[in-house]
């Protein structure tokens, strides 16, 4: 029996090629889109999942702003971990990590930079259950000058040799340390928000640098450490969190400790000094909604087309019933057709996923894959797809089996008002989803364009940041002198416009900014609950990046007070209550124990971290320390010689002056734009999947129109015989679709307005959702609908009425 049902189903699908094509490819596109989106969603939700990760929490700082505490800093003090373990029995263990964005190593004559490493307590592997391939967990970080290498870094350094107990040199702030390899760990997964390619024992800090002994003392002075806690499995985390907030363990009324699950950090945390760029749970929710919308649209297509097509099959169902077929057999027959069609669609969808995955990875910036490794996480979605297939197939199956044989054989089957209302409702739902996605696409594109086009208060074009570790420097004064020589050499190059030195620059990370509180203003007023940020530069910095002064000027290099000069920004003035920039010029500020920070100038606000973050109150200090060497290229000269040869010449001068060093460079405008990388990827994905949703809806509308035209062929013929014109026939066939689009638009506007306002809340500065956005989306949806149905409507309108009335 099953074999017969399968043969009938195959013949039916082959006979009705248009119906089969629309349903199969509509479902295939829907399922492929769903799989691609959920691969990304699952990847983002899989961060920091390891053995015991549900009991690992990160401590962070809340700061008092006005009358309330706000999440203010992902880093804590070196005393945080020991204090929390001592005060709260629920805290079984802790680990402190001091993060290195990169570090320079030397092995023999080889000098190389390695990114992503940390100073770490011996308890690291007790909390982070990542595999340790060589060495004992309790010992590898217990002694000073010990280092654990990742598998790939060990191979990079030693090749196939056993690295255990071998020594390498590491450089930090110009100080050299000889480290012994005590362990090798597996490479950390890319779904870890805090990734390490090397770990240096925390005890090493005591004697590595001049400031090491002071930094290593347990204190509440500098919060430069990431602190992770291992909780008792039986602990009530929510209750512990409240106890920690209420405890005031550091006896400071203007800041408090807090904790959060490590598994939540990637999607839910966006604090200053995060160790890596985090994702966005809002973005994930939107993409998940799009995935389900597209999949459900493809099912709605199938239900609508199948239900409409069932009217053509009424006589077939009548004959089968008269011949003795049971209602259940007709349902099974229809379900087999549905399952066969869905199996073909799923097969095609998996082929599409395999073909499109490399391009999709390029858009998202991830390394997504579909295989047995992530089958378990995808199983619920597969079950949902199977359930949807069955439900989508049941309605047309039950509808087909419910027809009266007598009416079916007499050709008197007509669409019931209830069935017509259901199909209209499905079509309105499709248009509703389409319009919501169109509005979302326009708003997302508008916001990204706003971020990229908004003036940022500085000019980063043609500016390069040079940085490297000089491993032969014996003293800061010698290093500073050599950098002055390099500056003068670079300024002689024809393609170099200017050179300056800065600790940080627009688009740089939080790591190179210091945040602090406790400020005394020139009028003697103390501001202890307001955070301000600071970094140091040298005098030419402001001209090089084209930051405008509202009052005063840059630093005076010949001044006796060169180490105490500062420049502040507009936001600092507003936060501190100054009404005019001139009011603070040549006045003294007091912080960090220095009461002679003289304000030399006030600069116009610029966006240090782009428009996703609010403007920060800035104090920029004058200091001779060498960090980033900024080089502004002359556009005309650089274009003649070419950027590659310009960089090659700059590198040559660098190596000549610093032969024992590393060298790397960054274009500031590219680094600044990189802040919007995830948002651009989201915008691209939104646009692509919106187009696919429109395609699915259009395919369904096309199929529905074709059967509507067939059903009304005789009516059109009669109207034409009675004098109806082509425009009148087109109006007759298209007016219902216009009504459905209008109804869908009414519901889509409030839904999309609410959803996109929620998404825009993630930006400190955002575009407006103008009225024309809704009009454009509505008109676009109407045009798409009319273009989809008009071709077939036109064909019916110009057809010879004799052909349709011949059998009457």
C-alpha positions as a printed Julia matrix, in Angstrom:
808×3 Matrix{Float64}:
   0.0    0.0     0.0
   2.77   2.41    0.96
   4.56   1.68   -2.33
   1.38   2.56   -4.25
   0.93   5.77   -2.29
   4.55   6.72   -3.01
   4.13   6.03   -6.74
   0.95   8.16   -6.9
   2.66  10.97   -4.98
   5.67  10.91   -7.33
   3.47  10.98  -10.42
   1.43  13.86   -9.02
   4.5   15.98   -8.24
   5.97  15.3   -11.7
   2.69  16.11  -13.42
   2.2   19.43  -11.59
   5.63  20.89  -12.24
   4.86  24.54  -11.37
   3.19  23.56   -8.09
   6.08  21.22   -7.22
   8.77  23.75   -8.16
   7.27  26.58   -6.09
   6.75  24.4    -3.04
  10.07  22.56   -3.2
  12.25  25.6    -3.79
  10.24  27.76   -1.42
  10.74  25.17    1.33
  14.39  24.61    0.35
  15.21  28.32    0.59
  13.31  28.59    3.88
  15.05  25.59    5.46
  18.5   26.61    4.15
  18.05  30.14    5.51
  16.88  28.74    8.85
  19.88  26.41    9.1
  22.4   29.12    8.2
  20.99  31.61   10.7
  20.71  29.07   13.5
  24.29  27.93   12.9
  25.38  31.49   13.69
  22.96  31.79   16.63
  24.16  28.5    18.14
  27.77  29.58   17.69
  27.14  32.85   19.54
  25.27  31.06   22.32
  28.03  28.46   22.75
  30.6   30.87   24.2
  32.38  29.83   27.4
  30.77  26.41   27.65
  33.19  23.95   29.23
  33.14  21.37   32.0
  31.89  23.12   35.12
  31.35  26.47   33.38
  27.89  26.79   34.97
  29.64  27.34   38.33
  32.18  29.9    37.07
  31.39  33.59   37.58
  33.29  36.79   36.82
  33.59  39.55   39.39
  33.23  43.12   38.14
  32.83  46.63   39.5
  29.74  48.81   39.87
  30.29  52.55   40.25
  28.05  55.13   41.87
  26.6   57.62   39.41
  24.29  60.07   41.13
  22.08  57.99   43.39
  22.43  54.62   41.63
  25.16  52.11   40.91
  25.85  51.21   37.26
  28.02  48.48   35.74
  31.3   50.26   35.28
  34.33  48.02   34.81
  35.05  44.42   33.8
  38.33  44.51   35.75
  38.78  44.26   39.5
  41.54  44.58   42.12
  44.17  41.97   42.96
  42.56  41.77   46.4
  39.09  41.0    45.01
  39.53  37.25   44.6
  41.16  36.57   47.99
  38.62  38.78   49.78
  35.57  37.17   48.17
  36.86  33.67   48.94
  37.54  34.65   52.56
  34.2   36.39   53.12
  31.85  34.01   51.31
  32.02  30.23   51.77
  30.09  29.8    48.5
  33.29  30.9    46.66
  35.46  27.77   46.48
  38.3   29.23   44.45
  39.37  32.19   42.33
  41.84  33.04   39.59
  43.25  36.46   38.71
  44.29  37.2    35.14
  46.38  40.15   34.0
  45.82  40.44   30.27
  48.44  40.99   27.55
  47.08  41.9    24.13
  50.44  40.76   22.78
  53.92  40.05   24.08
  57.37  39.89   22.48
  59.39  36.69   22.89
  62.96  35.83   21.97
  64.29  32.35   21.31
  67.89  32.38   20.19
  68.1   34.88   17.35
  64.36  34.76   16.69
  62.2   37.65   17.9
  58.46  37.3    17.51
  55.22  38.73   18.86
  52.5   36.51   20.21
  48.98  37.79   20.89
  46.64  36.89   23.75
  48.23  35.91   27.02
  47.96  36.49   30.75
  49.57  36.39   34.13
  47.56  33.73   35.96
  47.18  32.24   39.42
  48.04  28.51   39.87
  44.29  27.82   40.19
  43.7   28.61   36.51
  43.24  25.0    35.4
  41.11  24.23   38.44
  38.55  26.76   37.2
  38.97  26.66   33.41
  38.71  22.98   32.54
  40.5   23.26   29.23
  42.79  20.31   28.42
  46.38  20.47   29.69
  48.4   18.3    27.33
  51.69  18.36   29.25
  52.43  19.16   32.87
  50.48  18.85   36.12
  47.57  21.24   36.66
  48.5   22.06   40.24
  52.18  22.71   39.44
  52.48  24.39   36.03
  51.84  27.93   37.32
  52.98  27.54   40.93
  56.56  28.82   40.56
  57.84  32.25   39.42
  59.03  32.51   35.8
  56.92  29.58   34.64
  55.03  29.68   31.34
  52.39  27.42   29.83
  52.18  27.51   26.02
  49.26  26.69   23.79
  49.85  23.74   21.47
  50.08  25.96   18.36
  52.4   28.5    20.06
  54.66  25.68   21.3
  54.88  24.33   17.76
  55.58  27.85   16.45
  58.49  28.18   18.87
  59.93  24.67   19.02
  58.52  22.81   16.04
  58.36  19.06   16.73
  60.72  19.29   19.73
  59.43  18.71   23.24
  59.14  22.23   24.74
  59.01  21.09   28.38
  61.65  22.74   30.64
  63.03  24.77   27.74
  63.57  28.5    28.32
  62.45  31.54   26.33
  62.83  35.28   26.94
  59.83  37.56   27.29
  59.82  41.37   27.28
  57.48  43.65   29.19
  57.9   47.41   29.51
  61.46  47.0    28.28
  62.27  44.44   30.99
  63.44  40.96   30.08
  62.42  37.79   31.87
  63.68  34.27   31.23
  60.74  31.87   31.45
  60.72  28.09   31.75
  58.09  26.07   29.88
  56.25  24.0    32.49
  53.2   22.98   30.49
  51.45  22.81   27.13
  47.69  23.36   26.88
  45.31  22.66   24.04
  44.46  25.63   21.85
  41.48  27.38   23.37
  38.24  27.29   21.38
  37.26  30.4    19.48
  34.07  30.42   21.48
  35.97  31.48   24.61
  35.56  35.2    25.31
  38.95  35.17   27.1
  41.46  33.3    24.97
  45.06  32.67   25.98
  47.9   31.42   23.83
  50.27  31.57   26.81
  50.0   31.8    30.6
  52.75  33.19   32.83
  52.7   32.43   36.55
  51.25  35.25   38.63
  54.25  35.11   41.01
  56.5   36.26   38.15
  55.06  39.76   38.48
  56.8   40.3    41.81
  60.26  40.72   40.32
  59.74  41.19   36.6
  59.47  44.97   36.37
  60.3   47.91   38.6
  56.65  48.43   39.49
  56.02  44.71   39.93
  56.55  44.53   43.71
  54.12  47.41   44.28
  51.56  45.99   41.86
  51.79  42.56   43.45
  50.96  43.81   46.92
  47.35  43.07   47.82
  45.5   46.39   47.68
  42.41  48.29   46.55
  44.42  50.78   44.47
  44.5   49.54   40.86
  41.77  47.44   39.29
  43.72  45.87   36.42
  42.79  42.22   36.92
  40.06  39.96   35.59
  38.82  37.85   38.5
  36.93  34.6    37.96
  35.28  32.67   40.8
  34.4   29.02   41.15
  31.19  28.65   43.14
  29.95  25.74   45.19
  27.5   23.75   42.97
  24.94  23.99   45.78
  25.3   27.78   46.13
  22.41  30.09   45.32
  24.15  32.39   42.83
  21.44  35.07   42.91
  21.58  35.23   46.71
  25.39  35.3    46.69
  25.36  38.12   44.17
  23.15  40.22   46.42
  25.34  39.43   49.45
  28.44  40.56   47.53
  26.71  43.79   46.44
  25.67  44.52   50.03
  28.99  43.57   51.59
  31.16  46.6    50.69
  34.27  44.44   51.17
  36.59  47.3    50.18
  34.87  49.87   52.4
  34.28  52.31   49.55
  30.78  53.77   49.42
  31.14  54.85   45.79
  31.88  51.46   44.25
  30.79  47.9    44.83
  31.58  44.41   43.59
  29.21  42.32   41.53
  29.29  38.95   39.77
  27.96  37.5    36.51
  27.99  33.99   34.96
  30.89  33.47   32.58
  28.42  31.91   30.11
  26.54  35.26   29.92
  29.55  37.51   29.28
  29.71  37.26   25.49
  26.09  38.16   24.82
  25.01  40.13   27.87
  28.05  42.09   29.02
  29.34  45.25   27.38
  31.46  46.97   30.0
  34.56  49.13   29.74
  37.77  47.08   29.63
  36.18  43.91   28.28
  38.94  41.54   27.25
  37.4   41.05   23.78
  34.62  42.47   21.66
  31.38  40.92   22.81
  28.33  39.88   20.87
  24.81  41.16   21.31
  21.84  39.21   22.61
  19.53  41.69   20.87
  21.17  40.91   17.55
  20.82  37.18   18.24
  17.12  37.58   19.08
  16.52  39.46   15.84
  18.31  36.86   13.74
  16.43  34.05   15.48
  13.14  35.81   14.74
  14.15  36.2    11.06
  15.05  32.5    10.86
  11.65  31.41   12.16
   9.81  33.98   10.04
  11.45  32.7     6.85
  10.81  29.06    7.73
   7.18  29.72    8.65
   6.71  31.76    5.45
   7.79  28.74    3.42
   5.32  26.55    5.32
   2.53  29.08    4.85
   3.26  29.0     1.13
   2.92  25.25    1.12
  -0.33  25.28    3.13
  -1.88  28.0     0.98
  -0.92  26.45   -2.35
  -1.86  22.93   -1.25
  -5.22  24.07    0.09
  -5.96  25.93   -3.16
  -4.72  23.03   -5.26
  -6.95  20.6    -3.32
  -9.99  22.11   -5.08
  -8.61  20.87   -8.39
  -8.24  17.42   -6.84
 -11.79  17.27   -5.5
 -12.96  14.94   -8.3
  -9.96  12.66   -7.69
 -10.88  12.48   -4.01
 -14.54  11.83   -4.92
 -13.66   8.96   -7.25
 -11.4    7.41   -4.61
 -14.13   7.62   -1.98
 -16.71   6.1    -4.35
 -14.21   3.33   -5.1
 -14.0    2.52   -1.39
 -11.09   4.61   -0.15
 -11.27   5.5     3.52
 -10.85   9.06    4.73
  -7.71   8.01    6.61
  -6.22   6.63    3.37
  -6.74   9.98    1.63
  -5.05  11.75    4.57
  -2.11   9.31    4.46
  -1.81   9.74    0.68
  -1.68  13.53    1.05
   0.81  13.31    3.92
   3.1   11.05    1.87
   3.07  13.63   -0.91
   3.93  16.29    1.67
   6.75  14.21    3.19
   8.18  13.36   -0.25
   8.1   17.0    -1.25
   9.76  18.02    2.05
  12.46  15.35    1.76
  13.38  16.71   -1.67
  13.32  20.26   -0.26
  15.52  19.32    2.72
  18.02  17.59    0.41
  18.24  20.67   -1.8
  18.47  22.93    1.27
  21.47  21.0     2.63
  23.18  21.29   -0.75
  22.5   25.04   -0.68
  23.94  25.28    2.84
  27.11  23.46    1.77
  27.52  25.77   -1.23
  26.71  29.02    0.6
  28.49  28.34    3.91
  31.92  29.72    2.84
  30.3   32.96    1.62
  28.18  33.13    4.78
  31.29  32.68    6.94
  32.92  35.53    5.08
  29.94  37.78    5.85
  29.68  36.83    9.54
  33.41  36.58   10.19
  32.91  33.17   11.87
  34.05  29.64   11.07
  30.69  27.89   11.05
  30.24  24.3     9.98
  27.41  21.8     9.78
  28.33  18.29   10.78
  28.09  15.57   13.39
  30.0   17.74   15.89
  27.07  20.13   16.28
  24.3   17.63   15.54
  23.18  17.46   19.19
  22.75  21.23   19.44
  20.82  21.24   16.17
  18.57  18.3    17.07
  15.77  20.47   18.59
  15.64  22.53   15.4
  15.49  19.39   13.26
  12.6   18.12   15.37
  10.89  21.49   14.97
  11.31  21.3    11.18
   9.86  17.76   11.12
   6.94  18.84   13.29
   6.32  21.82   11.01
   6.36  19.56    7.96
   3.68  17.33    9.5
   1.49  20.21   10.66
   1.84  21.99    7.3
   0.85  18.8     5.51
  -2.12  17.96    7.75
  -4.38  20.93    6.83
  -4.5   20.31    3.06
  -4.69  16.54    3.72
  -7.72  16.88    6.0
  -9.28  19.42    3.63
  -8.93  17.09    0.61
 -10.37  14.13    2.49
 -13.38  16.1     3.74
 -14.97  16.79    0.32
 -18.38  15.21   -0.37
 -18.06  12.63   -3.19
 -21.4   13.68   -4.73
 -20.51  17.34   -4.89
 -16.97  16.6    -6.01
 -18.09  14.43   -8.94
 -20.67  17.04  -10.0
 -17.95  19.76   -9.94
 -19.85  21.73   -7.31
 -17.02  22.02   -4.8
 -16.6   25.65   -3.82
 -14.27  27.32   -1.4
 -16.01  27.76    1.94
 -16.02  31.14    3.57
 -14.01  29.66    6.45
 -11.41  28.15    4.13
 -11.18  31.37    2.13
 -10.7   33.37    5.34
  -7.9   31.04    6.42
  -6.08  31.41    3.11
  -6.51  35.16    3.13
  -5.19  35.2     6.69
  -2.14  33.21    5.63
  -1.49  35.6     2.76
  -1.87  38.64    5.01
   0.57  37.03    7.46
   3.1   36.61    4.65
   2.79  40.26    3.66
   2.97  41.28    7.32
   6.27  39.45    7.77
   7.59  40.83    4.49
   6.79  44.43    5.42
   8.29  44.04    8.92
  11.5   42.68    7.41
  11.58  45.45    4.8
  11.21  48.12    7.5
  13.91  46.37    9.56
  16.28  46.27    6.6
  15.8   49.97    5.89
  16.33  50.95    9.54
  19.43  48.74    9.94
  20.95  50.12    6.73
  20.06  53.66    7.78
  21.72  53.2    11.18
  24.93  51.73    9.73
  25.12  54.57    7.19
  24.57  57.0    10.07
  27.46  55.48   12.03
  29.8   55.64    9.05
  28.83  59.1     7.8
  28.58  60.98   11.1
  31.55  63.31   11.77
  33.7   61.84   14.54
  35.53  65.05   15.45
  38.87  63.91   14.08
  40.5   62.97   10.78
  42.13  59.53   10.71
  42.67  59.25    6.96
  46.22  58.34    5.92
  47.32  57.99    9.56
  49.33  54.93   10.59
  50.12  53.78   14.13
  53.53  52.11   14.41
  54.32  49.89   17.36
  56.88  47.29   18.26
  58.93  45.93   21.14
  62.54  47.07   21.29
  64.34  44.25   23.08
  67.74  45.94   23.46
  66.6   49.09   25.31
  68.49  49.57   28.57
  66.75  52.69   29.86
  63.64  54.73   29.1
  65.72  57.83   28.37
  67.73  55.99   25.69
  64.58  54.6    24.13
  62.92  58.03   24.06
  66.03  59.52   22.45
  66.09  56.82   19.77
  62.4   57.44   19.02
  63.19  61.15   18.6
  65.83  60.12   16.03
  63.25  57.93   14.27
  60.73  60.79   14.27
  63.19  63.14   12.59
  64.14  60.47   10.04
  60.53  59.78    9.14
  59.72  63.49    8.82
  62.37  63.71    6.1
  60.51  61.21    3.91
  58.64  62.95    1.06
  55.39  61.04    1.68
  55.26  61.79    5.44
  53.28  64.86    6.46
  53.77  64.73   10.24
  54.73  62.44   13.12
  53.59  62.29   16.77
  53.6   59.94   19.74
  50.46  58.91   21.64
  49.51  56.27   24.19
  46.08  55.87   22.58
  44.1   57.21   19.62
  40.5   57.18   18.28
  39.43  53.61   17.61
  41.96  52.12   20.02
  40.9   49.72   22.78
  40.01  50.55   26.36
  43.27  48.87   27.45
  45.28  52.0    26.67
  42.99  54.3    28.65
  43.09  54.77   32.39
  39.85  55.39   34.26
  39.77  57.01   37.66
  37.68  58.98   40.11
  38.58  61.52   42.76
  39.12  64.95   41.24
  39.45  68.4    42.78
  38.37  71.27   40.51
  40.03  74.72   40.39
  37.27  76.12   42.63
  38.1   73.55   45.31
  35.04  71.4    44.66
  35.68  67.65   44.94
  34.12  65.25   42.44
  34.48  61.72   43.77
  31.58  59.91   42.08
  32.3   60.86   38.46
  34.56  58.72   36.32
  36.93  60.31   33.83
  39.34  58.73   31.38
  42.89  59.7    30.64
  45.8   58.88   28.34
  49.03  60.66   27.46
  50.31  62.12   24.2
  52.98  64.47   22.94
  52.27  68.02   21.64
  51.95  67.3    17.87
  49.23  64.69   18.4
  46.25  67.07   18.18
  47.35  68.56   14.86
  48.17  65.16   13.39
  44.68  63.71   14.0
  43.03  67.1    13.37
  41.3   67.59   16.74
  39.94  71.12   17.09
  40.66  73.35   20.09
  37.78  75.38   21.52
  40.08  77.31   23.84
  43.77  77.33   24.71
  46.27  75.24   22.79
  48.41  72.13   22.86
  51.21  71.46   25.33
  54.33  73.58   25.59
  57.29  71.21   25.14
  59.79  73.73   26.53
  57.78  74.39   29.68
  59.14  73.51   33.11
  55.72  71.98   33.79
  55.71  69.69   30.76
  54.88  66.67   32.89
  51.85  68.36   34.48
  50.07  69.81   31.46
  46.65  68.49   30.46
  44.0   69.06   27.81
  40.34  68.31   28.53
  37.34  67.78   26.25
  33.85  69.32   26.09
  32.21  66.39   27.86
  34.6   66.8    30.78
  33.54  70.46   31.07
  29.85  69.59   31.0
  30.23  66.81   33.57
  32.19  69.08   35.9
  29.78  72.01   35.57
  31.84  74.5    33.57
  29.8   76.78   31.29
  32.62  78.1    29.12
  35.93  76.57   27.92
  37.78  79.75   28.86
  36.77  79.27   32.5
  39.21  76.41   32.99
  42.21  77.5    30.87
  45.44  77.84   32.91
  43.62  76.54   36.01
  44.89  73.59   38.05
  43.2   70.24   38.59
  44.11  67.79   41.32
  44.08  64.01   40.9
  46.47  61.09   41.44
  48.03  63.07   44.3
  49.19  65.87   41.98
  47.57  69.29   42.58
  49.33  71.03   39.7
  47.79  69.51   36.57
  47.52  72.71   34.53
  44.77  72.86   31.87
  46.41  74.12   28.68
  43.46  73.68   26.32
  39.92  72.45   25.74
  39.27  70.3    22.67
  36.07  69.72   20.79
  34.5   66.35   21.55
  35.57  63.46   19.37
  34.34  59.85   19.42
  37.14  57.74   20.84
  35.1   54.53   20.47
  32.72  55.45   17.68
  29.05  56.28   17.94
  28.1   53.0    19.61
  29.48  54.35   22.89
  28.69  57.62   24.65
  31.22  60.44   24.69
  33.7   60.06   27.53
  35.02  62.81   29.83
  38.69  62.97   28.82
  41.84  64.36   30.39
  44.76  64.04   27.97
  48.16  64.36   29.64
  51.56  65.41   28.32
  54.13  62.7    28.82
  57.3   61.66   27.02
  56.73  57.91   27.34
  56.82  56.09   24.01
  53.81  54.02   22.94
  52.35  54.39   19.46
  54.27  56.36   16.87
  51.62  57.98   14.65
  52.6   58.83   11.09
  50.36  60.93    8.83
  51.05  60.25    5.16
  50.75  62.94    2.55
  47.97  61.66    0.26
  49.56  62.95   -2.96
  53.05  61.72   -2.19
  51.84  58.39   -0.86
  49.68  57.77   -3.9
  52.64  58.34   -6.22
  54.99  55.97   -4.42
  52.25  53.6    -3.36
  51.31  52.67    0.16
  53.24  49.4     0.08
  56.53  51.07   -0.79
  55.81  53.82    1.77
  55.34  51.24    4.51
  58.45  49.4     3.33
  60.53  52.59    3.64
  59.11  53.33    7.11
  59.9   49.76    8.21
  63.42  50.07    6.83
  64.07  53.19    8.94
  62.56  51.47   11.98
  64.76  48.38   11.63
  67.85  50.53   11.02
  67.36  52.39   14.31
  65.93  49.4    16.24
  67.59  46.31   14.73
  66.57  44.11   17.68
  62.81  44.7    17.62
  59.43  43.78   16.23
  57.52  46.03   13.83
  53.82  46.31   13.07
  51.45  49.0    11.87
  47.76  49.82   11.79
  45.78  52.24    9.62
  43.74  54.23   12.11
  40.71  54.71    9.86
  40.48  50.95    9.22
  40.79  50.16   12.93
  38.1   52.72   13.74
  35.75  51.25   11.14
  36.42  47.75   12.53
  34.29  48.74   15.55
  31.25  48.43   13.29
  32.24  45.06   11.81
  29.61  43.05   13.69
  26.89  45.61   12.92
  27.78  45.57    9.21
  27.68  41.78    9.2
  24.27  41.91   10.89
  23.08  44.47    8.32
  24.29  42.31    5.43
  22.63  39.21    6.88
  19.39  41.14    7.48
  19.35  42.36    3.88
  20.11  38.94    2.39
  17.51  37.07    4.41
  14.91  39.77    3.82
  15.41  39.32    0.08
  15.01  35.55    0.52
  11.84  36.07    2.57
  10.44  38.31   -0.17
  11.39  35.69   -2.77
   9.56  32.97   -0.81
   6.47  35.14   -0.36
   6.54  36.1    -4.05
   6.81  32.49   -5.16
   3.8   31.6    -3.05
   1.86  34.58   -4.33
   2.77  33.66   -7.9
   1.5   30.11   -7.42
  -1.66  31.28   -5.69
  -2.36  33.79   -8.46
  -1.91  31.15  -11.16
  -4.59  28.96   -9.58
  -6.85  31.92   -8.88
  -6.68  32.87  -12.54
  -7.49  29.29  -13.58
 -10.49  29.2   -11.25
 -11.81  32.53  -12.55
 -11.03  31.87  -16.23
 -14.66  31.43  -17.24
 -15.75  34.43  -15.19
 -13.12  36.57  -17.0
 -14.27  35.23  -20.36
 -17.91  36.14  -19.61
 -16.93  39.62  -18.45
 -14.91  40.21  -21.63
 -17.78  39.03  -23.83
 -19.96  41.55  -21.99
 -17.51  44.36  -22.76
 -15.02  44.43  -19.87
 -11.73  46.13  -20.81
  -8.24  44.86  -20.0
  -7.74  47.48  -17.19
 -11.06  46.44  -15.66
 -10.05  42.77  -15.66
  -6.65  43.65  -14.14
  -8.38  45.67  -11.44
 -10.75  42.77  -10.75
  -7.88  40.32  -10.25
  -5.5   42.64   -8.39
  -7.76  44.61   -6.04
  -7.91  41.84   -3.43
  -4.13  41.71   -3.22
  -3.98  45.48   -2.69
  -6.44  45.15    0.22
  -4.4   42.36    1.79
  -1.16  44.37    1.52
  -2.89  47.38    3.09
  -4.2   45.27    5.96
  -0.77  43.71    6.51
   0.8   47.21    6.49
  -1.53  48.38    9.28
  -0.35  45.55   11.55
   3.3   45.7    10.44
   3.9   49.36   11.35
   3.55  49.12   15.17
   5.33  45.75   15.32
   8.34  46.95   13.32
   8.46  50.32   15.1
   8.67  48.6    18.49
  11.22  45.99   17.33
  13.58  48.46   15.66
  13.44  50.86   18.6
  14.55  47.98   20.82
  17.45  47.26   18.46
  18.51  50.92   18.34
  18.7   51.01   22.14
  22.09  49.28   21.79
  23.58  52.43   20.27
  24.5   55.58   22.17
  23.86  57.64   19.02
  21.25  56.53   16.55
  19.29  57.49   13.49
  15.6   58.33   13.58
  12.85  56.01   12.37
  11.25  58.48    9.96
   7.74  58.2     8.55
   9.12  57.64    5.05
  10.7   54.35    6.2
   7.23  52.86    6.71
   5.87  54.38    3.49
   8.83  53.07    1.49
   8.43  49.57    2.92
   4.67  49.57    2.33
   4.97  50.83   -1.24
   7.77  48.33   -1.92
   5.65  45.45   -0.63
   2.71  46.62   -2.77
   4.87  46.88   -5.88
   6.35  43.43   -5.24
   2.85  41.98   -4.89
   1.53  43.73   -8.01
   4.56  42.76  -10.1
   4.14  39.16   -8.94
   0.45  38.87   -9.81
   0.22  41.28  -12.75
   1.92  39.08  -15.35
  -0.58  36.29  -14.9
  -3.43  38.75  -14.51
  -2.41  40.39  -17.78
  -2.22  37.01  -19.54
  -5.76  36.24  -18.36
  -7.01  39.71  -19.33
  -5.73  39.51  -22.94
  -6.73  35.86  -23.48
  -9.4   35.07  -26.09
 -12.7   34.48  -24.19
 -13.69  31.84  -26.76
 -10.98  29.5   -25.35
 -12.32  29.72  -21.82
 -16.02  29.39  -22.81
 -15.65  26.73  -25.5
 -16.74  23.84  -23.26
 -19.88  25.65  -22.02
